[in-house]
Amino acid sequence: MIPMLPEKLSNGICSLNAGKDRLTLSCLMDIDKNGNIVSHKICESVINVNERMTYTAVSAIVEDRDPETMERYSELVPLFDLMLEVSDLLREKRRQRGSIDFDFDESKIVVEDGKVSYIGAYERRRSNGIIEDFMLAANETIAEDYFWQEIPFVYRTHDKPDSEKIAKLSTFINNFGYTLHIGADEVHPKELQKLLMKVDGTDEESLISRLTLRSMKQARYTTACTGHFGLAANYYCHFTSPIRRYPDLQIHRIIKENIRGRMNDNRREHYESIL
């Protein structure tokens, strides 16, 4: 893996190493028992990580209830259980509004001495899902906050699919006994979500899932907040990975200037011209 920033930064002062104070930009969210984000605060903060966990170890706790791993991290087990509970609430909220979840296998590529030694499926477990759900919640919360502040910003947008492509998809899946409800030449993301749920576990799942994905438009970075069709979200941005994805780093700069009270007319004009 080639880091976006110099390794001294990405593996050093920008990395959340256990037991070390690190300067961070935080999105602190209060989430109720129904999965609603009822309040939030975006602030500069200091974080000191208790443990540098792995996905394997957290899955061993929340999924496998492995006695040895639970004993090793006994003080943190209640926190991981709570995180799983909140993750499930957030995921259910997204499902209810129609968010489309393409559950394709990611490729895991192992490189040794500059050569690829192994390619296989990357195993996604509940620990991966926890992080994914929390990041999506933060990205949505940040995007909505800055949309209403009317500050120049970079959004991650995903337009509605072309009606022609959806019509072709609808015709194709009819051969397998599936239908899509298309109203006024538009399809709601919930319709595609329901289709993917119906084909889950069937022989044709991979084919129909991939054709559904190809029927949709590509997500883009835009300065206008036009929503994210695939996530069924009105507001979305990329905030959570500033050391490995440049749009995140760019909006961190904007957020920091705003928090510090420096977002004057000159800075607004500067960002409007470069974004």
C-alpha positions in Angstrom: 0.0 0.0 0.0 1.3 3.4 -0.9 0.4 6.1 1.6 -1.1 9.4 0.4 0.9 11.4 2.9 4.6 10.7 3.7 4.9 7.6 5.8 6.5 9.6 8.7 3.1 11.4 9.0 0.6 8.6 8.1 2.3 6.0 10.4 3.4 8.5 13.0 1.8 11.7 14.2 -1.4 11.2 12.0 -1.9 7.6 13.2 -3.9 6.6 16.2 -1.2 4.7 18.1 -2.2 3.2 21.5 -1.3 5.3 24.5 -0.3 8.4 22.5 -2.1 11.7 22.5 -3.2 12.7 19.0 -4.8 15.9 17.7 -8.1 15.0 15.9 -11.1 16.5 14.3 -14.2 14.8 15.9 -17.8 14.5 15.1 -19.5 13.6 18.4 -23.0 12.3 18.0 -25.7 11.5 20.5 -27.8 8.5 19.1 -31.1 7.5 20.7 -32.4 4.0 21.2 -34.2 4.2 17.8 -31.0 5.0 15.9 -31.7 8.7 15.5 -28.8 11.2 15.7 -30.5 13.6 18.1 -27.5 16.0 18.5 -24.0 16.4 17.4 -20.8 18.5 17.9 -18.0 19.0 15.4 -14.8 20.0 17.3 -11.1 19.8 17.5 -10.1 17.3 20.2 -7.4 15.1 21.6 -7.7 11.4 21.5 -5.7 8.8 23.4 -6.4 5.2 22.2 -6.7 2.6 24.9 -6.0 -0.3 22.6 -5.0 -0.6 18.9 -7.7 -3.2 18.0 -7.9 -5.4 15.0 -11.1 -6.4 13.1 -10.3 -10.0 13.9 -10.1 -9.4 17.7 -13.3 -7.4 17.8 -15.2 -10.0 15.7 -13.9 -12.7 18.1 -15.6 -10.7 20.9 -18.9 -9.5 19.4 -19.5 -12.5 17.1 -17.6 -15.6 18.4 -17.7 -14.6 22.2 -14.2 -16.2 22.3 -13.3 -16.6 26.0 -9.6 -15.9 25.6 -10.1 -12.7 23.6 -12.9 -11.5 25.9 -10.6 -12.0 28.9 -7.8 -10.2 27.2 -10.0 -7.1 26.6 -12.4 -7.6 29.5 -12.6 -3.9 30.4 -13.6 -3.0 26.8 -16.1 -5.8 26.1 -19.2 -3.8 27.3 -18.1 -1.0 25.0 -17.8 -3.3 22.0 -21.2 -4.8 22.7 -22.7 -1.3 22.9 -21.0 -0.4 19.6 -22.6 -3.4 18.0 -26.0 -2.5 19.3 -25.7 1.1 18.0 -24.3 -0.2 14.7 -27.4 -2.4 14.2 -29.7 0.6 15.0 -28.0 2.8 12.4 -28.0 0.0 9.8 -31.7 -0.6 10.3 -32.5 3.1 10.0 -30.7 3.1 6.6 -32.5 0.0 5.5 -35.9 1.5 6.4 -35.2 4.6 4.2 -34.0 2.4 1.2 -30.2 2.4 1.4 -28.8 -0.1 -1.2 -26.2 -2.5 0.2 -24.1 -4.3 -2.4 -22.5 -7.1 -0.6 -19.7 -7.9 -3.1 -16.6 -9.7 -1.9 -13.6 -7.3 -1.8 -10.3 -8.7 -3.1 -7.5 -9.2 -0.6 -4.1 -9.0 -2.3 -1.0 -10.0 -0.4 2.3 -8.6 -1.7 5.7 -10.2 -0.7 9.0 -8.8 -2.0 7.2 -6.6 -4.5 5.3 -9.5 -6.0 1.7 -10.6 -5.5 1.7 -13.9 -3.6 -2.0 -14.3 -2.9 -5.4 -13.0 -4.2 -8.6 -14.0 -2.4 -11.8 -12.7 -0.9 -11.5 -10.3 1.9 -13.7 -11.5 4.8 -16.2 -8.9 6.0 -17.4 -9.4 9.5 -19.5 -7.6 12.1 -16.5 -5.6 13.3 -16.1 -4.1 9.8 -19.8 -3.3 9.8 -19.5 -1.4 13.0 -16.8 0.9 11.6 -18.7 1.3 8.3 -21.9 2.3 10.1 -20.2 4.9 12.3 -18.3 6.4 9.4 -21.5 6.7 7.3 -23.3 8.4 10.2 -20.4 10.9 10.7 -20.2 11.6 6.9 -23.9 12.3 6.7 -24.0 14.5 9.9 -21.0 16.6 8.7 -22.5 17.1 5.2 -25.9 18.2 6.6 -24.3 20.6 9.1 -22.2 22.3 6.5 -25.0 22.4 3.9 -27.2 24.4 6.2 -24.3 26.7 7.1 -24.0 27.5 3.4 -20.2 27.3 3.5 -18.3 26.2 0.3 -17.9 22.4 0.7 -17.2 19.2 -1.1 -20.0 16.7 -1.2 -20.1 13.0 -2.3 -23.2 12.8 -4.5 -24.8 10.0 -6.4 -27.5 10.9 -8.9 -30.6 9.0 -9.8 -30.1 6.3 -12.5 -31.1 6.9 -16.1 -34.7 5.7 -16.7 -33.5 3.9 -19.8 -31.0 1.8 -17.9 -33.5 1.0 -15.2 -36.1 0.0 -17.9 -33.5 -2.4 -19.4 -32.8 -3.9 -16.0 -36.5 -4.3 -15.3 -36.9 -6.2 -18.6 -33.9 -8.4 -17.9 -35.0 -9.4 -14.3 -38.5 -10.3 -15.6 -36.9 -13.4 -17.1 -36.1 -14.6 -13.6 -39.5 -13.7 -12.2 -38.6 -10.4 -10.5 -40.2 -7.0 -11.1 -39.4 -3.4 -10.4 -41.9 -0.8 -9.5 -41.0 2.3 -11.6 -43.1 5.4 -11.1 -43.0 8.5 -13.4 -39.8 7.2 -15.1 -38.0 7.1 -11.7 -37.1 4.3 -9.4 -36.8 4.7 -5.6 -33.7 3.2 -4.1 -35.9 1.1 -1.9 -37.1 -0.8 -5.0 -33.5 -1.8 -5.8 -32.9 -2.6 -2.2 -35.9 -5.0 -2.2 -34.7 -6.6 -5.4 -31.3 -7.3 -3.9 -32.9 -8.8 -0.8 -35.1 -11.0 -3.0 -32.1 -12.4 -5.0 -30.0 -12.9 -1.9 -28.8 -16.5 -1.7 -30.1 -17.4 -5.2 -28.1 -18.7 -8.1 -28.7 -15.5 -10.0 -27.7 -13.2 -7.1 -24.2 -12.3 -8.4 -25.5 -11.6 -12.0 -28.4 -9.5 -11.0 -26.5 -7.6 -8.3 -23.8 -6.6 -10.7 -26.3 -5.6 -13.4 -28.1 -3.5 -10.8 -24.9 -1.8 -9.9 -24.1 -1.1 -13.6 -27.5 0.4 -14.1 -26.7 3.1 -11.6 -24.6 6.2 -12.1 -21.1 6.7 -10.6 -20.8 8.7 -7.5 -19.0 12.0 -7.8 -17.5 14.8 -5.8 -19.5 18.0 -6.3 -19.9 21.4 -4.6 -23.7 21.2 -4.8 -25.4 18.9 -2.3 -27.8 16.9 -4.5 -28.0 13.8 -2.3 -26.8 10.2 -2.5 -29.2 7.8 -4.3 -27.4 4.6 -3.3 -27.5 5.5 0.4 -30.9 7.1 0.2 -29.3 10.1 1.9 -30.1 13.8 1.3 -26.6 14.8 2.6 -23.3 13.0 2.2 -19.6 13.7 2.1 -16.3 12.0 2.8 -14.9 13.1 6.1 -13.5 10.1 7.9 -10.3 9.3 6.1 -8.1 12.5 5.8 -4.8 10.6 5.7 -5.7 8.4 2.7 -8.3 10.3 0.7 -7.8 13.9 -0.5 -11.4 15.2 -0.5 -11.6 14.4 3.3 -8.4 16.3 3.9 -9.8 19.3 1.9 -13.0 19.5 4.0 -11.0 19.1 7.2 -9.3 22.3 6.2 -12.6 24.0 5.6 -14.1 22.8 8.9 -11.0 23.9 10.9 -11.1 27.4 9.4 -14.8 27.6 10.2 -14.4 26.3 13.8 -11.6 28.8 14.4 -13.7 31.7 13.1 -11.6 32.4 10.1 -14.2 31.7 7.4 -14.6 35.3 6.2 -15.6 36.5 2.7 -12.0 36.2 1.4 -11.7 32.6 2.5 -15.2 31.8 1.1 -14.1 33.2 -2.2 -10.9 31.2 -2.0 -12.7 27.9 -1.5 -15.4 28.7 -4.1 -12.6 29.3 -6.7 -10.6 26.1 -6.0 -13.4 23.6 -5.2 
